[in-house]
C-alpha cells in the first residue's frame, strides 16, 4: 500500500519513535520508551487456527524427528540436518536481517542468491515481509505499533504474534515505514511473488530428498528430522531474539532503550543476542562489538564473504562513539567501560570531601598545641 505525502504526515503526527534504523537518522530523545504494556483488551483479536495447527504439528513433529533419527537414521543425516539448520539460519541473520532489512553491508549477486535460497529454506516468511515487520519493530519498539511487542509477554513476542491478528497500530504506523528499496532487488521481488511454492520445495522437499538420494536414508526419517525438526529449531532460535533478548539481560549501551545483551540467545541465534548494542547501533553489520567472533557466527560468515569479494561496504561504528555512548547511557555492565560511571561518581565524591576538608578543618595540629 502506497501513501501520499499528506497521508503519511497525518499518520506520523501521533507517532513517537523509540528507535532508529539508519545512522543518518536523528536519535529519539533519550528516555524510557513509550511502550503501552499489555494490550489484550485494546482491540478485538482474531486467532489464526490454521497457523496454530501448523505450529503445533511442527513442534510435536520436531520431537518425533529427534526420536526417529536417533533410532533409525544415519549419522550423516544428523550431521546434514544440523549443518542445514545453521546454514538456513544464516539466511535470516546474514540475509533478511543484516543485508536486506538494515542495509548494514552490500552483497554481490552470487551471495545474495545464496542468502535468498537459505532464507527460503528457513521458511520465516518472504524477505520483504520479514524486513518490513522488523523495520517497524525497530522504529516503534515495545509500543502498540511493534509487531512483536515484548511488553505483551514472553509468549506473545516469541510466537503469539504470528497466530493472532495484528494490533491496528502495527498496520497503521507500519505504513509509514519505507520499504520500497527492498523490491528493487529482483531476488526479493520474485521470492515474494512465488514464495509459497519456493518455501514448500526449499524447506520441506529439498531437505528430505537430499539424504534419501545421496546416501539412501529412509525418506520418512529424512523428512521428519531434516525438514520438520530442523525448521522448528531454527524458528525458535530466531523467535528468542524477539522474546528473551527483550526481557532478560543487561543494557551496557543504553539502559533506557529496548533490547538486552543475552549470551545464550547469541549462541542459539548465530550472533543475534547482543541486542542492546543492536538497537542502539542497528546499522553495524556485526550487531555487536565483541572481539574474536564470540558467539557471532554470522559476523564470521560475512567477513569470510568479504574476504572472497562477495560482501562489501561493511558498516561499523567508531569505537569512540561506542565508548561515549556507554559512558553516557549504559547501565554499568559493559565489559570494558562498565565501571566508568561508578568510578566517576566516586571520584566526584572524593573531590567534594577533599574540598570540604580544605575549607573546614576538622582537627587541630598537635604542633600548635606544643608551641602554646
PyMOL commands that set and color helices and strands:
alter all, ss='L'
color gray80, all
select helices_A, chain A and resi 5-12+49-72+75-101+109-122+127-139+150-152+154-158+160-162+168-174+182-184+186-193+195-215+219-242+244-247+263-268+275-280+297-307+319-329+340-359+366-371
alter helices_A, ss='H'
color red, helices_A
select strands_A, chain A and resi 106-107+311-312
alter strands_A, ss='S'
color yellow, strands_A
deselect
rebuild
show_as cartoon
